[in-house]
């Protein structure tokens, strides 16, 4: 979000909103950057929150200053509890982990499990650029890293692969989670390989 500074962050937020996409994890001010989005899918209300463990605090939104959401485990647990009042399923997206490592590290596991205990149903990780393990923890699901979806990292097979998840929810409960492997073509387009 900060590769081209605050102006680009605001431009990205504006373009997303003008196309009917409500961004999470960054925003024009502290409130919007740390807010959640709740969407109804069928009869199920799904809440989304997003954070990163990788950026310095100086890039966090504060007051009316644009920026990213604040990574603070106690505040995130409180946000999960608050949004749970208006949602059947809570999904937390985390930009974290070590690039090109095919297994989640101990800190990723600790954080994800803590958030599940706090009431998150699904934790979805990204940043490592490779697929990491999927874990069922308590009543929750943890996707440590979905790998790449569209990216021009053609220097390894692992960076030219990703993972989509199809999660079935009935009456506010996760029933099944199906992993759908994907590959990225030589022209960097995602596709589902023939099984």
C-alpha positions in Angstrom: 0.0 0.0 0.0 2.9 2.4 0.6 5.1 1.7 -2.4 4.1 5.1 -3.9 3.1 6.9 -0.7 0.0 8.3 0.9 -1.3 9.9 -2.3 -1.3 6.5 -4.1 -3.0 4.9 -1.1 -5.8 7.4 -1.2 -6.0 7.0 -5.0 -6.3 3.2 -4.6 -9.0 3.5 -1.9 -10.9 6.0 -4.1 -10.7 3.7 -7.2 -11.9 0.7 -5.2 -14.8 2.5 -3.7 -15.9 4.0 -7.1 -16.0 0.4 -8.4 -18.2 -0.9 -5.5 -15.3 -2.5 -3.6 -15.0 -1.5 0.1 -11.3 -1.7 1.1 -10.3 -3.0 4.5 -6.9 -2.7 6.2 -6.2 0.8 4.9 -8.1 4.0 4.6 -8.4 7.7 4.5 -8.3 8.0 8.3 -7.9 5.9 11.4 -11.5 4.9 11.6 -11.8 3.6 8.0 -8.4 1.9 8.1 -9.3 -0.1 11.1 -12.9 -0.8 10.2 -14.6 -3.9 9.0 -16.9 -4.7 6.2 -20.0 -7.0 6.5 -21.5 -8.6 3.5 -24.5 -10.8 3.2 -24.0 -14.0 1.2 -27.3 -15.7 0.9 -28.6 -15.6 4.4 -25.2 -15.5 6.0 -23.5 -12.3 7.2 -19.8 -12.4 6.7 -17.5 -9.8 8.3 -14.0 -9.0 7.0 -11.1 -7.4 8.9 -7.5 -6.9 7.6 -4.1 -6.3 9.1 -0.4 -6.7 8.5 2.5 -7.6 10.9 5.1 -6.4 8.4 4.9 -2.6 8.2 6.2 -0.1 10.7 3.8 1.8 13.0 4.6 5.0 11.3 2.5 3.9 8.3 -0.6 3.3 10.4 -3.5 5.6 10.0 -4.1 8.0 12.9 -6.8 10.6 13.4 -7.4 12.1 9.9 -4.1 10.8 8.5 -4.4 8.1 5.9 -2.6 4.8 6.4 -2.9 1.1 7.1 -4.7 -0.6 10.0 -3.0 -0.9 13.4 -1.7 -4.4 14.3 -2.4 -4.8 18.0 -3.6 -8.2 19.1 -5.8 -6.9 21.9 -7.5 -4.3 19.6 -8.0 -7.0 16.9 -9.6 -9.4 19.5 -11.9 -6.5 20.5 -12.7 -5.8 16.9 -13.6 -9.4 16.3 -15.9 -9.4 19.3 -17.6 -6.2 18.2 -18.2 -7.3 14.6 -19.3 -10.7 15.8 -22.5 -8.9 17.1 -23.5 -8.2 13.5 -22.1 -11.2 11.7 -22.4 -15.0 11.5 -18.8 -15.6 10.2 -15.7 -13.4 10.9 -12.8 -13.5 8.4 -9.5 -11.9 9.3 -7.0 -11.3 6.5 -3.3 -11.1 7.5 -0.4 -9.9 5.5 2.4 -11.7 7.3 5.0 -14.5 7.3 8.3 -15.1 5.6 8.7 -14.8 1.8 9.2 -18.1 -0.1 8.8 -20.3 3.1 6.4 -23.2 2.5 5.6 -23.6 6.2 4.1 -21.1 8.6 6.5 -19.9 11.3 5.7 -20.2 15.1 4.6 -16.5 15.3 2.1 -16.9 12.5 0.7 -20.0 14.3 0.5 -18.2 17.6 -1.3 -15.2 16.2 -3.7 -17.2 14.1 -4.7 -19.5 16.9 -5.1 -16.5 19.2 -7.5 -14.9 16.7 -9.5 -18.1 16.4 -9.8 -18.3 20.2 -10.9 -14.6 20.1 -13.8 -15.5 17.8 -12.5 -15.4 14.2 -13.9 -18.2 12.1 -11.4 -18.0 9.3 -7.9 -16.5 9.1 -6.5 -16.0 5.6 -2.8 -15.3 5.2 -0.8 -13.8 2.4 2.7 -12.4 1.6 5.0 -15.5 1.5 4.3 -15.8 -2.3 4.0 -19.6 -1.9 1.3 -21.8 -0.5 1.6 -22.7 3.2 -0.4 -25.2 5.2 -4.1 -25.2 6.0 -5.1 -25.9 9.6 -8.4 -26.6 11.3 -8.1 -25.1 14.8 -11.0 -25.4 17.2 -14.0 -24.4 15.2 -11.9 -22.2 12.9 -9.9 -22.5 9.7 -6.5 -21.1 9.1 -5.1 -20.6 5.6 -1.5 -19.5 6.5 -0.7 -18.5 2.9 -2.7 -18.8 -0.3 0.5 -18.2 -2.4 0.3 -16.1 -5.5 -2.9 -15.6 -7.6 -1.6 -13.2 -10.3 2.1 -12.4 -10.0 5.1 -12.2 -12.3 7.5 -14.3 -10.1 8.4 -17.0 -12.6 11.7 -18.0 -11.0 10.2 -21.1 -9.3 7.4 -23.5 -9.5 6.2 -22.6 -6.0 5.8 -18.9 -6.9 3.8 -19.9 -10.0 1.2 -21.7 -7.9 -1.6 -20.6 -5.5 -4.6 -21.9 -3.6 -8.2 -20.9 -3.7 -10.5 -22.1 -0.9 -14.2 -23.0 -1.3 -15.8 -22.8 2.1 -19.3 -24.1 2.7 -21.2 -22.4 5.5 -24.7 -23.5 6.7 -26.5 -21.7 9.5 -23.4 -19.8 10.5 -21.2 -22.8 10.8 -18.3 -23.9 8.6 -19.3 -27.3 7.1 -16.5 -28.0 4.6 -13.4 -26.3 3.1 -12.2 -27.5 -0.3 -8.7 -26.6 -1.5 -8.6 -25.6 -5.2 -5.0 -25.5 -6.4 -4.2 -23.1 -9.2 -1.3 -22.3 -11.4 -0.1 -19.2 -13.1 0.5 -19.3 -16.9 3.7 -18.1 -18.6 1.8 -14.9 -19.3 1.0 -14.6 -15.6 -2.7 -15.5 -15.7 -4.2 -17.8 -13.1 -5.9 -21.0 -14.2 -7.2 -24.2 -12.5 -5.2 -27.2 -13.9 -7.0 -30.2 -15.2 -7.2 -32.9 -12.5 
